[in-house]
Amino acid sequence: MQQPLVAISTDVRQFDNYTWHAAPQQYLEAALVGAGVFPLLVPSFGDRLDFDELLSSVDGVMVTGSKSNVHPSLYGGDASERNGPYDPARDSTTLPLIRKAIERGVPLLAICRGIQELNVALGGTLGTEIQEREGSLDHRAPVSDNQDERFAIHQTISIKPGSCLAGVFGAGEIKVNSLHRQGIDRLGSKLQVEALAADGTVEAVSVRDARAFAVGVQWHPEYWVKSDDNSARIFRAFGDAVRLHAAAKAGVRAAAE
């Protein structure tokens, strides 16, 4: 089976006396197994990268979750240590890559930190420590050394009727593994809400009038992609969009020959 290339965001980390550009295996495995694509790690070198050249070579973009947060200076927030940790090299790469992907009609899936980057890239803002807001649920992961417990599927969200994700899951309620302490505050331009938690927290968005699949989810479908049907569905939908984009590009090339 053909595996079209998908650009995957990377975090910049320091360990073993080296600077690493890396992504957690769960996202790469989900891209490979769930979406059926070839995950290609993009180093976080910001404007030193030619994003147009990259997007001419790939057929999708996936922006992963991370322990770091989008730097508040990018949306007028409080850049305190409490709202960290930060990864400015990643910010300088993912935000322009997201905007370029949308502009060029390249399929986009943004997960956890990714949905927050998508919102900021399109002019939105983020709320920090949302569990402290009056009436808010605690969306953070439970304290545990067991990753399966931390990423357990436990939270109910409502998919909006007529939305892009209603075509993936059907309208109504589904259960997800949403774990985060930041969330969308003011919605970015061109974005529309796809799903909400019971307390009104935005759990999914899509790009209005996008030329291709362009969705952000606040939960972690990558973790249970092999065993949870809803987690698998979002990756199948993304993979289908990537293959459609690849086929369209191949048709254009064939017509030009």
TIKOL-437700 format. One record per residue: residue in three letters; x, y, z of N, C-alpha, C in turn. Coordinates in steps of 0.02 Angstrom, whole numbers, padded with zeros to 5 digits, always signed. Layout:
<pts>
ALAXYZXYZXYZ
...
</pts>
This chain:
<pts>
MET+00043-00060+00000+00000+00000+00000+00044+00062+00000
GLN+00025+00112-00040+00063+00174-00043+00060+00210+00024
GLN+00117+00238+00045+00120+00277+00107+00140+00348+00089
PRO+00091+00392+00079+00109+00462+00064+00144+00494+00124
LEU+00187+00541+00110+00226+00574+00162+00184+00624+00201
VAL+00192+00623+00267+00159+00672+00311+00212+00704+00356
ALA+00215+00770+00355+00261+00807+00397+00237+00806+00470
ILE+00282+00788+00516+00265+00783+00587+00307+00834+00626
SER+00275+00872+00669+00311+00922+00710+00358+00888+00759
THR+00409+00925+00781+00456+00900+00831+00464+00948+00888
ASP+00479+00920+00947+00498+00960+01005+00574+00965+01007
VAL+00599+01018+01037+00671+01026+01047+00686+01011+01120
ARG+00727+00961+01132+00743+00938+01200+00818+00932+01208
GLN+00840+00940+01271+00911+00932+01288+00919+00870+01330
PHE+00958+00821+01305+00978+00765+01347+01039+00731+01316
ASP+01076+00696+01359+01139+00663+01338+01187+00712+01307
ASN+01186+00775+01331+01231+00828+01307+01221+00844+01233
TYR+01162+00829+01207+01144+00847+01139+01078+00884+01138
THR+01067+00922+01084+01002+00952+01070+00967+00906+01021
TRP+00908+00882+01040+00870+00834+00999+00807+00867+00972
HIS+00789+00849+00911+00725+00867+00881+00687+00801+00875
ALA+00633+00793+00913+00604+00727+00921+00528+00731+00928
ALA+00495+00673+00917+00423+00666+00927+00410+00600+00963
PRO+00360+00598+01007+00344+00535+01042+00323+00481+00992
GLN+00342+00419+01007+00328+00364+00962+00253+00354+00951
GLN+00211+00367+01001+00139+00355+00992+00111+00391+00932
TYR+00134+00453+00920+00109+00491+00863+00133+00461+00797
LEU+00196+00441+00796+00224+00412+00735+00191+00345+00720
GLU+00179+00305+00772+00145+00241+00763+00074+00251+00738
ALA+00039+00300+00766-00030+00314+00746-00032+00338+00674
ALA+00016+00379+00653+00018+00401+00584+00029+00342+00537
LEU+00075+00298+00556+00092+00241+00514+00035+00189+00512
VAL+00011+00170+00571-00038+00116+00575-00110+00142+00567
GLY-00126+00198+00598-00194+00224+00597-00212+00260+00533
ALA-00164+00301+00509-00178+00340+00448-00148+00308+00386
GLY-00102+00261+00395-00071+00228+00337-00024+00273+00298
VAL+00011+00318+00334+00055+00366+00301+00127+00356+00325
PHE+00173+00387+00291+00244+00385+00308+00260+00448+00349
PRO+00273+00441+00415+00286+00500+00456+00356+00527+00445
LEU+00360+00591+00429+00424+00624+00415+00435+00679+00465
LEU+00485+00671+00509+00498+00721+00561+00527+00785+00531
VAL+00497+00841+00551+00521+00907+00527+00559+00940+00584
PRO+00623+00955+00576+00661+00988+00629+00634+01058+00642
SER+00638+01079+00704+00610+01144+00723+00662+01200+00713
PHE+00674+01217+00650+00722+01269+00633+00689+01333+00609
GLY+00624+01340+00619+00589+01402+00604+00597+01424+00532
ASP+00609+01490+00524+00609+01518+00456+00672+01500+00416
ARG+00716+01459+00444+00771+01432+00405+00747+01377+00358
LEU+00686+01353+00369+00657+01301+00328+00616+01331+00272
ASP+00616+01299+00214+00575+01319+00157+00509+01281+00161
PHE+00458+01312+00192+00395+01277+00202+00359+01262+00137
ASP+00366+01306+00088+00334+01293+00024+00364+01231-00008
GLU+00429+01223-00005+00461+01164-00033+00439+01101+00005
LEU+00436+01107+00071+00414+01050+00111+00343+01029+00092
LEU+00298+01078+00086+00228+01062+00072+00216+01040+00000
SER+00265+01053-00043+00261+01026-00111+00281+00952-00111
SER+00316+00931-00059+00343+00863-00057+00301+00815-00014
VAL+00260+00842+00029+00219+00799+00073+00146+00806+00055
ASP+00104+00762+00084+00033+00764+00069-00010+00774+00132
GLY+00022+00790+00188-00013+00803+00249+00033+00831+00302
VAL+00004+00861+00353+00041+00888+00410+00006+00865+00474
MET+00045+00839+00521+00018+00821+00587+00058+00858+00640
VAL+00022+00895+00682+00054+00933+00736+00038+00897+00801
THR+00090+00875+00835+00082+00830+00893+00070+00868+00958
GLY+00051+00829+01008+00049+00855+01076+00119+00860+01105
SER+00125+00893+01163+00190+00901+01195+00180+00924+01266
LYS+00231+00915+01307+00229+00940+01376+00236+01016+01376
SER+00268+01045+01325+00278+01117+01323+00215+01152+01300
ASN+00212+01218+01314+00155+01260+01295+00176+01313+01245
VAL+00129+01335+01205+00142+01391+01159+00162+01452+01200
HIS+00215+01487+01178+00238+01544+01217+00185+01599+01218
PRO+00167+01623+01278+00113+01673+01284+00125+01738+01246
SER+00188+01754+01233+00202+01816+01195+00170+01814+01126
LEU+00153+01755+01102+00124+01748+01035+00050+01762+01034
TYR+00018+01767+01093-00053+01783+01095-00071+01833+01150
GLY-00020+01868+01176-00033+01920+01225-00047+01894+01295
GLY-00022+01834+01311-00033+01804+01376+00023+01818+01425
ASP+00019+01786+01483+00067+01795+01536+00124+01745+01528
ALA+00183+01770+01511+00241+01727+01498+00278+01711+01562
SER+00242+01687+01612+00273+01670+01676+00297+01598+01674
GLU+00342+01582+01721+00367+01514+01726+00311+01464+01740
ARG+00260+01487+01777+00204+01443+01794+00168+01417+01733
ASN+00166+01457+01679+00130+01438+01619+00173+01400+01569
GLY+00235+01384+01589+00280+01345+01547+00271+01270+01559
PRO+00318+01231+01535+00379+01250+01499+00364+01271+01427
TYR+00413+01304+01396+00404+01330+01328+00454+01298+01279
ASP+00438+01305+01216+00481+01279+01163+00477+01327+01104
PRO+00511+01385+01109+00504+01436+01057+00526+01413+00988
ALA+00574+01367+00985+00596+01343+00919+00539+01305+00885
ARG+00502+01266+00924+00444+01231+00895+00392+01282+00873
ASP+00377+01332+00916+00327+01382+00897+00344+01415+00831
SER+00409+01431+00822+00430+01467+00762+00425+01424+00699
THR+00416+01359+00709+00410+01312+00653+00338+01293+00640
THR+00302+01274+00693+00234+01249+00683+00185+01302+00662
LEU+00190+01362+00690+00139+01413+00674+00141+01432+00600
PRO+00199+01448+00571+00199+01462+00499+00184+01401+00457
LEU+00203+01341+00480+00188+01280+00442+00112+01269+00440
ILE+00078+01280+00496+00005+01273+00498-00027+01322+00449
ARG-00006+01385+00451-00037+01435+00408-00026+01418+00334
LYS+00035+01395+00318+00051+01377+00248+00011+01316+00226
ALA+00004+01267+00270-00034+01206+00252-00106+01224+00236
ILE-00137+01266+00277-00206+01287+00265-00211+01326+00199
GLU-00164+01371+00189-00165+01412+00128-00158+01368+00065
ARG-00119+01316+00069-00106+01274+00011-00153+01214+00005
GLY-00198+01206+00054-00246+01152+00050-00215+01084+00065
VAL-00164+01081+00107-00133+01018+00127-00169+00993+00190
PRO-00192+00931+00192-00228+00905+00251-00189+00914+00315
LEU-00224+00932+00368-00193+00949+00432-00230+00916+00489
LEU-00193+00883+00534-00221+00857+00596-00178+00884+00653
ALA-00209+00920+00699-00173+00951+00755-00200+00922+00821
ILE-00156+00896+00862-00175+00859+00922-00147+00894+00985
CYS-00189+00904+01034-00171+00931+01100-00134+00998+01094
ARG-00069+01000+01105-00034+01064+01094-00047+01088+01024
GLY-00055+01040+00978-00067+01058+00908-00129+01100+00898
ILE-00185+01084+00932-00246+01124+00924-00234+01194+00952
GLN-00194+01199+01004-00179+01264+01032-00135+01305+00985
GLU-00087+01271+00952-00047+01305+00901-00089+01327+00842
LEU-00136+01285+00821-00181+01302+00767-00221+01365+00785
ASN-00246+01368+00846-00285+01425+00867-00243+01489+00868
VAL-00183+01484+00896-00139+01543+00899-00116+01564+00829
ALA-00102+01515+00786-00080+01530+00718-00132+01571+00681
LEU-00196+01561+00698-00251+01597+00664-00278+01654+00706
GLY-00237+01679+00753-00254+01740+00790-00293+01731+00854
GLY-00301+01669+00877-00338+01657+00939-00293+01662+01000
THR-00324+01654+01059-00288+01656+01122-00301+01592+01161
LEU-00260+01582+01213-00266+01522+01255-00280+01542+01327
GLY-00317+01500+01361-00328+01507+01433-00281+01460+01468
THR-00249+01483+01521-00202+01441+01559-00233+01419+01624
GLU-00210+01360+01648-00235+01332+01711-00312+01333+01713
ILE-00343+01305+01661-00415+01311+01654-00453+01275+01709
GLN-00420+01228+01742-00453+01193+01798-00469+01241+01856
GLU-00439+01300+01856-00451+01349+01909-00510+01395+01894
ARG-00536+01392+01833-00594+01434+01816-00656+01409+01851
GLU-00698+01456+01871-00761+01437+01905-00804+01395+01858
GLY-00826+01338+01883-00869+01294+01845-00833+01247+01797
SER-00766+01250+01796-00728+01209+01749-00714+01140+01778
LEU-00714+01091+01735-00690+01024+01753-00614+01026+01759
ASP-00587+00976+01792-00515+00968+01794-00495+00922+01736
HIS-00466+00952+01685-00449+00915+01624-00379+00885+01627
ARG-00345+00894+01682-00276+00868+01687-00275+00792+01694
ALA-00219+00763+01675-00210+00691+01683-00206+00673+01757
PRO-00232+00616+01777-00224+00595+01847-00150+00584+01862
VAL-00131+00594+01924-00062+00583+01945-00050+00507+01949
SER-00006+00482+01906+00008+00411+01904+00071+00399+01864
ASP+00108+00346+01882+00166+00326+01843+00146+00278+01787
ASN+00082+00260+01786+00056+00214+01736+00026+00255+01678
GLN+00056+00251+01620+00033+00292+01563-00038+00273+01541
ASP-00055+00208+01546-00123+00188+01527-00175+00221+01573
GLU-00158+00230+01636-00204+00264+01682-00207+00339+01666
ARG-00150+00368+01650-00149+00440+01635-00188+00455+01571
PHE-00185+00410+01523-00218+00421+01458-00284+00383+01452
ALA-00313+00365+01508-00377+00328+01506-00432+00369+01473
ILE-00475+00335+01436-00533+00368+01405-00588+00375+01457
HIS-00603+00437+01475-00650+00447+01531-00695+00508+01523
GLN-00679+00553+01477-00716+00616+01473-00765+00615+01415
THR-00826+00639+01428-00878+00643+01376-00875+00711+01342
ILE-00876+00710+01276-00881+00772+01238-00939+00766+01189
SER-00964+00824+01167-01020+00826+01120-00997+00850+01052
ILE-01009+00810+01001-00992+00828+00932-01050+00869+00903
LYS-01034+00926+00874-01086+00970+00847-01118+00939+00785
PRO-01185+00940+00780-01219+00916+00720-01197+00956+00658
GLY-01189+00921+00603-01170+00955+00541-01097+00974+00536
SER-01057+00958+00587-00987+00977+00586-00946+00926+00546
CYS-00883+00943+00534-00838+00897+00500-00831+00832+00539
LEU-00824+00837+00605-00815+00777+00646-00880+00736+00653
ALA-00937+00768+00642-00999+00730+00641-00998+00680+00584
GLY-00962+00697+00531-00954+00651+00475-00906+00594+00491
VAL-00865+00603+00542-00817+00552+00563-00847+00508+00618
PHE-00878+00539+00668-00904+00503+00726-00980+00497+00728
GLY-01014+00540+00689-01085+00550+00699-01095+00604+00751
ALA-01152+00638+00750-01166+00690+00799-01183+00656+00866
GLY-01174+00695+00920-01190+00668+00986-01128+00662+01029
GLU-01132+00620+01080-01079+00614+01129-01032+00556+01114
ILE-00968+00568+01126-00918+00514+01126-00873+00523+01187
LYS-00837+00471+01204-00790+00476+01260-00719+00479+01233
VAL-00678+00523+01264-00610+00534+01241-00563+00537+01301
ASN-00499+00540+01286-00448+00547+01339-00417+00617+01334
SER-00454+00665+01357-00431+00735+01355-00394+00750+01419
LEU-00331+00771+01414-00292+00788+01474-00248+00848+01458
HIS-00266+00904+01489-00232+00967+01474-00248+01018+01529
ARG-00204+01067+01536-00216+01121+01584-00222+01189+01550
GLN-00215+01189+01484-00228+01248+01445-00281+01231+01393
GLY-00314+01282+01367-00364+01270+01316-00378+01333+01277
ILE-00419+01326+01226-00437+01384+01184-00479+01433+01225
ASP-00459+01496+01220-00498+01550+01251-00536+01586+01196
ARG-00505+01635+01163-00538+01666+01105-00521+01626+01043
LEU-00573+01608+01006-00565+01566+00948-00531+01605+00891
GLY-00483+01573+00858-00448+01605+00803-00494+01616+00743
SER-00476+01665+00703-00515+01678+00642-00512+01617+00597
LYS-00564+01605+00560-00571+01548+00514-00586+01482+00550
LEU-00584+01481+00616-00598+01419+00652-00670+01415+00673
GLN-00696+01354+00675-00763+01342+00702-00759+01284+00751
VAL-00801+01286+00802-00801+01235+00854-00833+01171+00827
GLU-00800+01116+00839-00825+01050+00818-00852+01009+00877
ALA-00823+01019+00937-00843+00980+00995-00829+01018+01058
LEU-00871+01006+01109-00865+01039+01174-00867+00988+01230
ALA-00831+01002+01284-00839+00964+01346-00900+00989+01383
ALA-00919+00954+01435-00980+00972+01473-00975+01041+01504
ASP-00914+01064+01519-00905+01130+01549-00896+01186+01497
GLY-00904+01169+01433-00898+01219+01380-00828+01226+01352
THR-00780+01188+01378-00712+01190+01351-00712+01164+01279
VAL-00679+01201+01235-00674+01181+01165-00629+01120+01160
GLU-00655+01066+01132-00617+01004+01126-00598+00986+01054
ALA-00627+01021+01006-00608+01010+00936-00630+01070+00895
VAL-00590+01084+00843-00606+01139+00796-00590+01115+00726
SER-00617+01151+00677-00598+01142+00608-00591+01210+00576
VAL-00557+01211+00518-00548+01274+00481-00606+01283+00434
ARG-00642+01338+00441-00699+01353+00398-00677+01359+00325
ASP-00716+01329+00280-00704+01334+00209-00633+01312+00189
ALA-00606+01264+00227-00539+01238+00211-00541+01200+00145
ARG-00487+01201+00109-00482+01165+00045-00470+01090+00056
ALA-00453+01071+00117-00442+01001+00133-00458+00990+00207
PHE-00455+00928+00230-00464+00911+00300-00417+00955+00342
ALA-00445+00992+00390-00404+01035+00433-00438+01038+00501
VAL-00417+00994+00546-00451+00982+00610-00400+00983+00667
GLY-00421+01010+00723-00382+01006+00784-00423+00974+00839
VAL-00393+00929+00877-00427+00897+00934-00385+00907+00996
GLN-00418+00918+01052-00383+00930+01115-00365+00864+01150
TRP-00396+00810+01129-00382+00746+01162-00326+00708+01126
HIS-00316+00645+01146-00258+00606+01123-00278+00542+01087
PRO-00303+00546+01026-00323+00485+00990-00264+00441+00972
GLU-00203+00469+00972-00145+00429+00954-00131+00373+01004
TYR-00152+00383+01067-00132+00335+01118-00168+00268+01112
TRP-00232+00270+01092-00272+00208+01089-00292+00192+01017
VAL-00254+00215+00968-00275+00207+00898-00284+00134+00878
LYS-00248+00088+00911-00253+00017+00893-00310-00020+00927
SER-00340+00011+00979-00391-00026+01017-00456+00012+01027
ASP-00459+00076+01013-00520+00116+01022-00545+00139+00955
ASP-00608+00124+00939-00635+00139+00873-00636+00213+00858
ASN-00655+00255+00908-00657+00327+00895-00588+00355+00883
SER-00538+00330+00920-00470+00352+00909-00447+00334+00838
ALA-00465+00274+00817-00445+00251+00750-00480+00292+00695
ARG-00543+00311+00708-00581+00346+00656-00550+00412+00635
ILE-00525+00449+00683-00496+00515+00666-00434+00507+00623
PHE-00394+00455+00637-00335+00443+00596-00352+00416+00527
ARG-00404+00374+00523-00426+00350+00457-00450+00408+00414
ALA-00488+00454+00445-00513+00512+00408-00456+00555+00383
PHE-00406+00565+00426-00347+00604+00406-00309+00568+00350
GLY-00298+00503+00358-00262+00465+00307-00299+00466+00241
ASP-00365+00461+00241-00404+00464+00179-00395+00532+00145
ALA-00394+00585+00185-00385+00652+00157-00315+00660+00127
VAL-00265+00631+00161-00197+00634+00136-00191+00597+00069
ARG-00221+00538+00064-00218+00500+00001-00256+00536-00055
LEU-00311+00568-00038-00348+00607-00087-00305+00664-00114
HIS-00270+00697-00069-00226+00752-00089-00169+00726-00133
ALA-00141+00668-00114-00087+00639-00154-00111+00620-00223
ALA-00172+00592-00227-00200+00572-00292-00213+00633-00336
ALA-00236+00687-00306-00249+00748-00344-00184+00776-00372
LYS-00131+00775-00332-00066+00799-00355-00040+00755-00413
ALA-00049+00689-00405-00026+00644-00458-00065+00656-00523
GLY-00130+00672-00516-00171+00686-00575-00148+00749-00610
VAL-00130+00800-00572-00105+00862-00601-00040+00850-00638
ARG+00005+00811-00607+00069+00795-00640+00058+00756-00705
ALA+00012+00707-00702-00002+00667-00762-00030+00709-00818
ALA-00074+00756-00801-00104+00799-00852-00053+00845-00884
ALA+00000+00863-00844+00049+00909-00870+00101+00874-00914
GLU+00104+00807-00912+00154+00771-00950+00132+00758-01023
</pts>
